[in-house]
């Protein structure tokens, strides 16, 4: 079985994602390298190196990633990759693989497309799920007076509709901040943004794996958030944690997965919990940061378990040694 592995920022050197992305790639390869029945190639930028791999072959990429895939991916039976939803990057890569009849160990192109837009995801998820009051707006039309008519509170959250990183998420409290953020969005070519009611609660996420039929919830994860002035940034996680509402979180996550056909592989779903109410935030249709810790702390081979479920419809039970933490600023490259 010939399998291709890659992580977008480790090929294209997207610096804001590289700390997490490169560690995810190493986790995947460390798990797969112990499985001799895989013939593994992995793509990586020539400035990076992964050591202590015995059965995995590096391919150093110098050209455009999508162009390389168009020319070469048909040599592989399977592909397992990590890429951001930003600007439909994950969707476009998945389409290339599907068009070349490569089996993707992850989400299909239709679900990737839905999850590339936080607002579209909200529309697809059932009305039975508690969601944060949200409006989508063109950045050019951002106006403090109009926004005041939407939200009863004076403050709200503003975020890009189609970005993975939390670099451009803000807690807005006044018109001066909004005007400054609007300029920042225009500078970064952000066309559409979401305005959301500010919920003062605890951010958590759920990590799970699924194959379209079976859903296996792996863990509840704490999200470590840094707030500097109006800027809100995700800087790390602790997992697996014992949460008093874990049963409810897992049940809601199962419902959400069923609402969007085509979600497969490792998935992360974000929530905010306030006064025992669980607010759905967004879906990450790919391997996410908690995987780094879960892969290290798992008593079994986590990546093999993902592949077994997606390819072979085989559901393996997983246990974890202990809780661990990953911090973006401490992530080693």
C-alpha positions as CSV (number, residue, x, y, z in Angstrom):
1,X,0.0,0.0,0.0
2,X,1.6,3.2,-1.2
3,X,0.7,6.2,0.9
4,X,1.5,9.9,0.6
5,X,1.8,12.1,3.8
6,X,2.2,15.9,4.0
7,X,1.4,18.9,6.1
8,X,0.8,22.2,4.3
9,X,2.9,24.6,6.4
10,X,5.9,22.1,6.4
11,X,5.9,22.3,2.6
12,X,5.1,25.9,2.1
13,X,6.6,27.3,5.3
14,X,3.5,29.1,6.5
15,X,5.2,30.5,9.6
16,X,2.0,31.2,11.7
17,X,1.1,27.5,11.4
18,X,4.5,25.9,11.3
19,X,5.0,25.2,15.0
20,X,1.8,23.1,15.2
21,X,1.9,21.8,11.7
22,X,5.4,20.4,11.8
23,X,4.8,18.6,15.1
24,X,1.6,17.1,13.7
25,X,3.6,15.8,10.7
26,X,6.2,14.3,13.0
27,X,3.5,12.6,15.0
28,X,1.9,11.1,11.9
29,X,5.2,9.8,10.5
30,X,6.4,8.4,13.9
31,X,3.3,6.3,14.1
32,X,3.3,5.2,10.4
33,X,7.0,4.5,10.4
34,X,6.5,1.5,12.7
35,X,4.0,-0.1,10.3
36,X,6.1,-2.0,7.8
37,X,3.2,-2.8,5.4
38,X,3.0,0.9,4.4
39,X,5.2,2.3,1.6
40,X,5.4,5.9,2.8
41,X,6.5,9.0,1.0
42,X,6.2,12.4,2.7
43,X,6.5,15.9,1.3
44,X,8.6,18.5,3.1
45,X,10.4,21.8,2.5
46,X,14.1,21.4,1.8
47,X,14.9,23.6,4.8
48,X,13.3,21.1,7.3
49,X,14.3,17.7,8.4
50,X,12.8,14.8,10.3
51,X,15.2,12.3,11.9
52,X,14.9,8.8,13.2
53,X,12.6,7.5,10.5
54,X,13.5,4.1,9.1
55,X,10.8,3.3,6.5
56,X,9.6,6.7,5.3
57,X,11.0,8.5,2.3
58,X,11.2,12.3,2.1
59,X,10.4,14.2,-1.0
60,X,11.8,17.7,-0.9
61,X,9.4,20.1,-2.6
62,X,10.7,23.2,-4.5
63,X,7.7,23.8,-6.8
64,X,4.1,24.7,-6.1
65,X,2.4,22.0,-4.0
66,X,-0.8,21.7,-6.0
67,X,1.2,21.5,-9.3
68,X,3.3,18.7,-7.8
69,X,0.2,16.9,-6.7
70,X,-1.4,17.2,-10.1
71,X,1.7,15.7,-11.7
72,X,2.5,13.0,-9.2
73,X,-0.3,12.0,-6.8
74,X,-1.7,9.3,-9.1
75,X,1.2,7.2,-8.1
76,X,-0.3,6.7,-4.7
77,X,-3.1,4.5,-3.3
78,X,-3.8,6.7,-0.3
79,X,-3.1,10.2,0.9
80,X,-3.2,11.5,4.5
81,X,-2.6,15.3,4.7
82,X,-3.2,18.3,6.9
83,X,-4.0,21.7,5.3
84,X,-5.8,24.8,6.5
85,X,-9.3,25.6,5.4
86,X,-8.1,29.1,4.5
87,X,-9.0,30.2,0.9
88,X,-10.3,26.7,0.2
89,X,-6.8,25.3,0.4
90,X,-7.9,22.0,1.9
91,X,-10.8,21.8,-0.5
92,X,-8.6,22.3,-3.6
93,X,-6.0,19.8,-2.5
94,X,-8.8,17.2,-1.8
95,X,-10.3,17.8,-5.2
96,X,-6.9,17.2,-6.9
97,X,-6.6,13.9,-5.0
98,X,-10.2,12.8,-5.8
99,X,-9.9,13.7,-9.5
100,X,-6.8,11.5,-9.6
101,X,-8.6,8.6,-7.8
102,X,-6.4,8.8,-4.7
103,X,-8.2,7.6,-1.6
104,X,-8.1,10.4,1.0
105,X,-7.8,9.4,4.6
106,X,-9.7,12.4,5.7
107,X,-12.7,14.6,4.7
108,X,-14.0,14.6,1.2
109,X,-14.1,17.7,-0.9
110,X,-17.8,18.6,-0.3
111,X,-17.4,18.6,3.5
112,X,-14.1,20.4,3.2
113,X,-15.8,23.1,1.2
114,X,-18.6,23.5,3.8
115,X,-16.1,23.8,6.7
116,X,-14.0,26.4,4.7
117,X,-16.7,28.9,5.7
118,X,-17.7,29.2,9.4
119,X,-21.0,30.8,8.3
120,X,-21.8,28.0,5.8
121,X,-21.0,25.5,8.6
122,X,-23.5,27.2,10.9
123,X,-26.2,27.0,8.3
124,X,-25.6,23.3,7.7
125,X,-25.6,22.3,11.4
126,X,-29.0,21.5,12.8
127,X,-31.1,24.2,14.5
128,X,-31.2,21.8,17.5
129,X,-27.6,22.7,18.3
130,X,-27.1,25.9,20.4
131,X,-25.2,28.4,18.4
132,X,-23.8,31.8,19.0
133,X,-25.8,34.7,17.5
134,X,-23.9,35.4,14.3
135,X,-24.0,37.7,11.3
136,X,-21.9,37.6,8.2
137,X,-20.8,40.9,6.7
138,X,-18.6,42.2,3.9
139,X,-15.6,44.0,5.5
140,X,-16.3,47.1,3.3
141,X,-19.7,47.4,5.0
142,X,-18.5,47.3,8.6
143,X,-20.2,50.1,10.4
144,X,-20.4,50.7,14.2
145,X,-23.9,52.1,14.1
146,X,-25.3,49.2,12.1
147,X,-23.6,46.6,14.3
148,X,-25.1,48.2,17.5
149,X,-28.6,47.4,16.0
150,X,-27.6,43.7,15.8
151,X,-26.3,43.1,19.3
152,X,-27.8,44.2,22.6
153,X,-24.4,44.2,24.3
154,X,-21.9,46.9,23.5
155,X,-19.1,44.3,22.8
156,X,-18.9,41.5,20.3
157,X,-16.4,39.2,18.5
158,X,-15.2,39.8,15.0
159,X,-13.4,37.1,13.0
160,X,-12.7,36.2,9.3
161,X,-15.2,33.8,7.9
162,X,-12.6,31.6,6.2
163,X,-9.4,31.6,8.2
164,X,-7.8,28.8,10.3
165,X,-5.4,30.7,12.4
166,X,-6.7,32.8,15.3
167,X,-4.4,35.7,14.4
168,X,-7.2,37.9,13.3
169,X,-9.9,37.4,16.0
170,X,-10.8,40.4,18.1
171,X,-13.1,41.3,21.0
172,X,-14.5,44.7,19.9
173,X,-15.8,47.1,22.5
174,X,-15.9,50.5,20.7
175,X,-15.9,52.2,17.3
176,X,-12.2,53.1,17.5
177,X,-11.3,49.4,17.8
178,X,-13.6,48.5,14.9
179,X,-12.1,51.1,12.6
180,X,-8.6,49.8,13.4
181,X,-9.6,46.2,12.8
182,X,-11.3,47.0,9.6
183,X,-8.0,48.5,8.3
184,X,-6.2,45.4,9.4
185,X,-8.7,43.1,7.5
186,X,-8.4,45.2,4.4
187,X,-4.6,45.0,4.7
188,X,-4.8,41.2,4.9
189,X,-7.3,40.8,2.1
190,X,-10.1,39.6,4.3
191,X,-13.3,40.0,2.3
192,X,-16.0,38.6,4.6
193,X,-16.1,38.5,8.4
194,X,-18.4,37.1,11.1
195,X,-19.8,39.2,13.9
196,X,-20.7,37.1,16.9
197,X,-22.2,37.9,20.3
198,X,-19.6,37.8,23.0
199,X,-20.0,34.8,25.3
200,X,-18.0,35.0,28.5
201,X,-17.4,31.3,29.0
202,X,-14.9,28.5,28.9
203,X,-13.5,27.4,25.5
204,X,-13.1,23.7,25.0
205,X,-12.8,21.4,22.0
206,X,-13.7,17.7,21.2
207,X,-11.4,15.5,19.2
208,X,-12.9,12.6,17.4
209,X,-12.5,10.3,14.4
210,X,-15.2,9.1,12.0
211,X,-15.7,7.4,8.7
212,X,-19.2,8.4,7.7
213,X,-20.9,5.7,9.7
214,X,-18.9,5.2,12.9
215,X,-18.0,8.1,15.2
216,X,-15.4,7.7,18.0
217,X,-15.0,10.6,20.4
218,X,-11.4,10.6,21.7
219,X,-11.1,13.5,24.1
220,X,-12.2,16.7,25.5
221,X,-9.5,19.4,25.3
222,X,-9.0,22.6,27.1
223,X,-8.1,25.6,24.9
224,X,-5.5,28.0,26.2
225,X,-6.5,31.5,25.0
226,X,-4.4,34.6,25.2
227,X,-6.2,38.0,25.3
228,X,-4.0,41.1,24.6
229,X,-6.0,44.3,24.5
230,X,-8.8,43.4,22.0
231,X,-6.9,40.5,20.3
232,X,-7.9,36.9,21.1
233,X,-5.4,34.2,20.2
234,X,-5.3,30.4,20.6
235,X,-1.9,29.5,22.0
236,X,-2.2,25.9,23.1
237,X,-4.2,23.1,24.7
238,X,-4.3,20.5,27.4
239,X,-5.7,17.0,26.7
240,X,-7.3,14.7,27.5
241,X,-9.1,16.5,30.3
242,X,-12.0,15.2,32.6
243,X,-14.9,17.6,32.0
244,X,-18.2,17.3,33.9
245,X,-20.1,17.9,30.7
246,X,-18.1,15.5,28.5
247,X,-21.1,13.2,27.9
248,X,-23.1,16.1,26.5
249,X,-20.2,17.4,24.5
250,X,-19.7,14.0,22.9
251,X,-23.4,13.6,22.1
252,X,-23.6,17.1,20.5
253,X,-20.4,16.4,18.5
254,X,-22.0,13.2,17.1
255,X,-25.0,15.1,16.0
256,X,-22.9,17.8,14.3
257,X,-20.8,15.2,12.4
258,X,-24.1,13.7,11.0
259,X,-25.2,17.1,9.8
260,X,-22.3,17.4,7.3
261,X,-21.8,14.3,5.2
262,X,-18.3,13.5,4.2
263,X,-16.5,14.4,7.4
264,X,-14.0,11.6,7.9
265,X,-10.7,11.0,9.7
266,X,-9.6,13.2,12.7
267,X,-11.9,16.1,13.3
268,X,-11.9,18.9,15.9
269,X,-15.1,20.7,17.1
270,X,-14.8,23.9,19.2
271,X,-17.3,25.0,21.9
272,X,-17.8,27.7,24.5
273,X,-19.4,26.6,27.8
274,X,-21.2,29.1,29.9
275,X,-23.5,28.3,32.9
276,X,-23.9,24.7,31.7
277,X,-24.9,25.8,28.2
278,X,-22.8,24.4,25.4
279,X,-22.4,26.8,22.4
280,X,-21.1,25.4,19.1
281,X,-18.3,27.5,17.6
282,X,-16.8,25.8,14.6
283,X,-15.6,22.6,13.0
284,X,-12.0,21.9,12.0
285,X,-12.2,19.3,9.3
286,X,-8.6,18.1,9.7
287,X,-6.1,17.0,12.3
288,X,-5.8,19.7,14.9
289,X,-3.4,20.7,17.7
290,X,-4.6,18.2,20.4
291,X,-3.5,15.4,18.1
292,X,0.1,16.3,18.9
293,X,-0.5,15.5,22.6
294,X,-2.9,12.6,22.0
295,X,-0.5,10.8,19.7
296,X,2.3,11.1,22.2
297,X,0.1,10.0,25.2
298,X,-1.9,7.3,23.5
299,X,-1.3,3.7,24.7
300,X,-2.0,2.5,21.1
301,X,-1.0,3.7,17.7
302,X,-3.4,6.7,17.2
303,X,-2.6,7.2,13.5
304,X,-3.2,3.5,12.7
305,X,-6.5,3.7,14.5
306,X,-7.6,6.6,12.3
307,X,-6.6,4.7,9.2
308,X,-8.3,1.5,10.4
309,X,-11.6,3.3,11.0
310,X,-11.5,5.2,7.7
311,X,-10.2,2.4,5.4
312,X,-11.3,-0.8,7.1
313,X,-14.3,0.3,9.1
314,X,-12.5,-1.1,12.2
315,X,-13.2,0.6,15.5
316,X,-10.3,0.3,18.0
317,X,-10.5,1.3,21.6
318,X,-8.0,3.9,22.7
319,X,-6.6,4.8,26.1
320,X,-4.2,7.5,27.2
321,X,-1.4,7.5,29.7
322,X,-2.0,10.9,31.1
323,X,-2.9,14.5,30.4
324,X,-0.4,16.6,28.3
325,X,0.0,20.1,27.1
326,X,1.2,21.7,23.8
327,X,2.0,25.4,23.6
328,X,2.5,27.0,20.2
329,X,5.3,29.2,21.4
330,X,7.2,26.2,22.9
331,X,6.6,23.9,19.9
332,X,9.9,22.7,18.6
333,X,10.7,22.8,14.9
